[in-house]
């Protein structure tokens, strides 16, 4: 089973190596990365890594809803290179919660009548950091929201190849057989809408480092807009306080840390050797 990820990212240089290393360990084999108005060196880092790893890197400038355009381009051009394609952001870490790899976790869905599989968020807060603590997100931000936190009902999609897909949104796409979650419940919107149902993380999960440290919010995220909607969105201060949820620490991320540190060191050594 061949697995790929498409992601559009803007100025994620401090965390891009960790993000790549994590998803390589999860079993993703190909990466289609769209650098949106980057001026922090991330695009150059990716170009150097692309000489040694299966990364395809594109530059995206100003245009209407660049995220949706990037997703559609990736699907139309690259879907035949993989069996499943995940579509996630640079602050989202997708992984199997029980299986060793994503391929193993996806295998039971191979014969199901579905076009895409939806995976739910767990939103992580600032963990009290005002400034960037440096180092790995997984290590510095272990605390997260409780499962019942409203935004955790949001999903991102892993799409099965070999079918026509219209990237009509950044969460759920227009597909022939529709999108279901891991419990095979149909989803037609960006989030689970039935309040009587709860998101499920039995087999898959996205750790969403939605706030990071407070300075990151004020200096970057507050005024960066939304690549799937409009560049003019300004997130008010109460957006940060509303999403800065740190009441839980289930320890899930810690089990990845030893292998992640080794993989990050590998990628950093490649970068250093090529400098």
C-alpha positions as CSV (number, residue, x, y, z in Angstrom):
1,X,0.0,0.0,0.0
2,X,1.4,3.3,-1.1
3,X,0.6,6.3,1.1
4,X,1.0,10.0,0.4
5,X,0.4,13.4,2.0
6,X,-0.5,16.7,0.4
7,X,0.0,19.8,2.5
8,X,0.1,23.5,1.9
9,X,2.3,25.3,4.4
10,X,3.4,28.9,5.1
11,X,6.6,29.7,7.0
12,X,6.8,26.5,9.0
13,X,10.6,26.3,8.8
14,X,11.2,25.7,12.6
15,X,8.9,22.6,12.5
16,X,9.0,21.2,9.0
17,X,11.7,18.6,9.7
18,X,9.8,17.3,12.7
19,X,6.6,17.2,10.7
20,X,8.2,15.2,7.8
21,X,10.1,12.9,10.2
22,X,6.9,12.1,12.1
23,X,4.9,11.2,9.0
24,X,7.7,9.2,7.5
25,X,7.7,7.1,10.7
26,X,3.9,6.8,10.5
27,X,4.4,5.1,7.1
28,X,3.8,7.8,4.5
29,X,6.0,7.4,1.5
30,X,5.4,10.4,-0.7
31,X,5.0,14.1,0.1
32,X,3.5,16.8,-2.0
33,X,4.3,20.1,-0.4
34,X,3.0,23.5,-1.5
35,X,5.0,26.4,-0.1
36,X,2.6,29.4,0.2
37,X,4.3,32.8,0.3
38,X,7.2,31.4,2.3
39,X,10.0,33.7,3.2
40,X,11.6,31.9,6.2
41,X,13.8,29.4,4.4
42,X,11.3,26.5,4.5
43,X,11.1,26.2,0.7
44,X,14.9,25.9,0.5
45,X,15.0,23.3,3.3
46,X,12.4,21.2,1.4
47,X,14.3,21.6,-1.9
48,X,17.5,20.2,-0.3
49,X,15.6,17.3,1.4
50,X,13.9,16.5,-1.9
51,X,17.3,15.4,-3.3
52,X,17.3,12.5,-0.9
53,X,13.6,11.8,0.1
54,X,10.4,11.4,-2.0
55,X,9.3,15.1,-1.7
56,X,7.7,17.0,-4.5
57,X,7.8,20.7,-3.8
58,X,5.7,23.5,-5.3
59,X,5.6,27.3,-4.9
60,X,2.3,28.9,-4.4
61,X,1.8,32.7,-4.6
62,X,-1.2,34.9,-4.1
63,X,-4.5,33.5,-5.5
64,X,-8.0,32.9,-4.4
65,X,-8.2,30.0,-1.9
66,X,-4.7,28.6,-2.6
67,X,-5.3,25.6,-0.4
68,X,-8.1,24.3,-2.5
69,X,-6.2,24.9,-5.7
70,X,-3.1,23.1,-4.3
71,X,-5.2,20.2,-3.2
72,X,-6.9,19.9,-6.6
73,X,-3.5,20.1,-8.4
74,X,-2.0,17.4,-6.2
75,X,-5.0,15.1,-6.7
76,X,-5.1,15.6,-10.5
77,X,-1.4,15.2,-11.0
78,X,-0.3,12.7,-8.3
79,X,-3.1,10.5,-7.2
80,X,-2.0,7.6,-9.4
81,X,1.3,7.5,-7.5
82,X,-0.3,6.4,-4.3
83,X,-3.2,4.3,-3.0
84,X,-4.3,6.8,-0.4
85,X,-3.6,10.5,-0.1
86,X,-4.0,12.4,3.2
87,X,-4.6,16.1,3.1
88,X,-3.4,17.9,6.3
89,X,-1.8,21.1,7.5
90,X,1.7,21.8,8.9
91,X,0.4,21.9,12.5
92,X,-1.4,18.6,12.2
93,X,0.2,15.2,13.0
94,X,-1.7,12.2,11.6
95,X,-1.0,8.8,13.0
96,X,-2.6,5.3,13.8
97,X,-3.5,5.0,17.4
98,X,-3.3,1.2,17.6
99,X,-1.6,-0.2,14.5
100,X,2.1,0.1,13.9
101,X,1.7,2.0,10.6
102,X,-0.9,3.8,8.6
103,X,-0.9,1.1,6.0
104,X,-1.8,-1.5,8.6
105,X,-4.6,0.8,10.0
106,X,-6.0,1.5,6.6
107,X,-6.1,-2.2,5.5
108,X,-9.5,-3.0,7.0
109,X,-11.1,-0.2,4.9
110,X,-9.8,-1.5,1.6
111,X,-12.9,-3.4,0.7
112,X,-15.4,-0.8,2.2
113,X,-17.6,1.2,-0.1
114,X,-16.1,4.6,0.6
115,X,-14.1,7.3,-1.2
116,X,-12.4,8.9,1.7
117,X,-11.8,8.3,5.4
118,X,-12.2,11.1,7.9
119,X,-9.9,11.5,10.9
120,X,-10.7,13.7,13.9
121,X,-8.6,16.3,15.6
122,X,-7.4,16.5,19.2
123,X,-6.5,20.1,19.7
124,X,-3.4,21.0,21.7
125,X,-2.9,24.3,23.6
126,X,0.0,26.6,24.4
127,X,1.0,24.5,27.4
128,X,1.7,27.8,29.1
129,X,4.4,28.9,26.6
130,X,4.5,32.6,25.8
131,X,7.6,32.4,23.6
132,X,8.9,29.6,21.4
133,X,10.6,27.1,23.7
134,X,12.5,25.6,20.8
135,X,12.8,21.9,20.1
136,X,10.1,19.5,19.1
137,X,6.3,20.3,19.2
138,X,5.6,16.8,20.5
139,X,7.9,17.3,23.4
140,X,7.0,20.9,24.3
141,X,3.3,20.7,23.9
142,X,2.0,17.5,25.6
143,X,-1.2,18.9,27.1
144,X,-4.4,19.1,25.0
145,X,-8.1,19.7,25.2
146,X,-10.6,17.2,26.6
147,X,-12.2,14.9,24.0
148,X,-15.5,16.8,24.3
149,X,-14.0,20.1,23.2
150,X,-16.1,21.4,20.2
151,X,-13.3,21.8,17.6
152,X,-12.3,18.2,18.1
153,X,-15.3,17.3,16.0
154,X,-13.4,18.6,12.9
155,X,-11.9,16.1,10.5
156,X,-9.3,15.9,7.8
157,X,-9.5,13.4,4.9
158,X,-7.5,10.5,3.6
159,X,-8.7,9.9,0.1
160,X,-8.6,6.6,-1.9
161,X,-7.0,7.0,-5.3
162,X,-8.4,6.1,-8.7
163,X,-11.5,8.2,-8.6
164,X,-12.6,11.7,-9.6
165,X,-12.4,14.1,-6.6
166,X,-13.4,17.8,-6.4
167,X,-11.5,19.6,-3.6
168,X,-14.5,21.7,-2.7
169,X,-13.2,22.3,0.9
170,X,-10.1,21.6,3.0
171,X,-11.8,19.1,5.3
172,X,-14.2,17.0,3.3
173,X,-14.2,16.7,-0.5
174,X,-16.8,15.9,-3.2
175,X,-16.3,12.2,-4.1
176,X,-18.3,9.4,-5.8
177,X,-18.8,7.3,-2.7
178,X,-18.6,9.9,0.0
179,X,-16.5,10.2,3.2
180,X,-16.9,8.2,6.4
181,X,-15.1,8.2,9.7
182,X,-13.3,5.2,11.2
183,X,-16.7,3.9,12.5
184,X,-18.1,4.1,9.0
185,X,-20.4,7.0,9.9
186,X,-21.0,9.3,6.8
187,X,-19.7,12.9,6.9
188,X,-20.8,15.5,4.5
189,X,-19.4,18.6,6.4
190,X,-16.1,19.6,7.9
191,X,-17.1,18.3,11.3
192,X,-19.2,15.7,13.0
193,X,-22.5,17.6,13.3
194,X,-24.7,15.3,15.3
195,X,-24.4,16.4,18.9
196,X,-25.5,12.9,20.1
197,X,-22.4,11.3,18.5
198,X,-18.8,11.7,19.7
199,X,-15.6,11.7,17.6
200,X,-13.8,8.5,17.6
201,X,-10.0,8.0,17.9
202,X,-9.8,4.3,18.2
203,X,-7.8,3.8,15.0
204,X,-6.7,7.2,13.8
205,X,-6.0,10.6,15.3
206,X,-4.7,14.0,14.3
207,X,-2.8,15.9,17.0
208,X,-3.6,19.5,16.1
209,X,-1.1,22.0,17.5
210,X,-3.6,24.7,16.9
211,X,-2.2,27.5,19.1
212,X,1.4,26.8,19.8
213,X,3.0,29.6,21.9
214,X,1.3,32.9,22.5
215,X,3.9,35.0,20.5
216,X,3.3,32.7,17.5
217,X,-0.4,33.5,17.6
218,X,0.2,37.3,17.9
219,X,3.0,37.5,15.4
220,X,1.9,34.9,12.8
221,X,-1.5,33.2,13.1
222,X,-3.6,36.1,14.1
223,X,-3.2,37.9,10.8
224,X,-2.2,35.1,8.4
225,X,-5.7,34.7,7.0
226,X,-7.1,31.3,5.9
227,X,-5.8,29.6,2.8
228,X,-9.1,27.8,2.3
229,X,-11.2,30.9,2.6
230,X,-9.9,34.4,2.5
231,X,-6.5,36.1,3.2
232,X,-8.3,38.9,5.1
233,X,-9.4,36.9,8.1
234,X,-8.0,38.3,11.4
235,X,-8.4,36.0,14.4
236,X,-9.5,38.0,17.5
237,X,-7.7,37.6,20.8
238,X,-10.5,35.5,22.1
239,X,-9.8,32.9,19.4
240,X,-6.5,32.1,21.2
241,X,-8.0,32.0,24.6
242,X,-10.9,29.8,23.3
243,X,-8.5,27.3,21.7
244,X,-5.8,27.4,24.4
245,X,-7.0,24.2,26.1
246,X,-4.5,22.2,28.2
247,X,-6.6,20.2,30.6
248,X,-5.5,16.7,29.5
249,X,-2.2,14.8,28.9
250,X,-2.9,11.3,27.7
251,X,0.8,10.7,26.9
252,X,0.0,9.6,23.4
253,X,2.8,11.7,21.8
254,X,5.5,10.5,24.1
255,X,5.6,7.0,22.6
256,X,6.8,8.5,19.3
257,X,9.6,10.6,20.8
258,X,12.6,8.2,20.8
259,X,12.1,7.2,17.2
260,X,11.1,10.8,16.2
261,X,14.3,12.2,17.6
262,X,16.4,9.7,15.7
263,X,14.6,10.5,12.4
264,X,14.9,14.2,13.0
265,X,18.6,13.8,13.5
266,X,18.8,11.8,10.3
267,X,17.1,14.5,8.3
268,X,19.2,17.3,10.0
269,X,22.4,15.4,9.1
270,X,21.3,15.2,5.5
271,X,20.7,19.0,5.5
272,X,24.0,19.6,7.2
273,X,25.9,17.4,4.7
274,X,24.3,19.3,1.8
275,X,25.0,22.8,3.1
